[in-house]
């Protein structure tokens, strides 16, 4: 019984992912925008909230970070960084090849707001 509990715990921990875990992978979308980071973030964030109410937005040293996460793992991270007169944008996704609820709309919002 103890072995079973230990095995379940290991599997659950292996499924956890943080924003930094996702950023270790290549971004799904990498682009630039003529919009300032705040302007771009305020364009994308309401669209993300419509699709996934768990979306959050926070200010960073040089821009903004938007996150879609559950209690156990981070699914999407959008990094928006000041670059010249606009922004550099990078979307990181957990399992980008997997079809997840609302994923198409989340990617679409990133592209439409550029």
Secondary structure, 3 states (H helix, E strand, C coil): CHHHHHHHHHHHHHHCECHHHHHCCCCCEEEEECCCHHHHHHHHHHHHHHHCCCCEEEEECCEEEEEEECCCEEEEEEEEEEECCEEEEEEEECCCCCCCCCHHHHHHHHHHCC
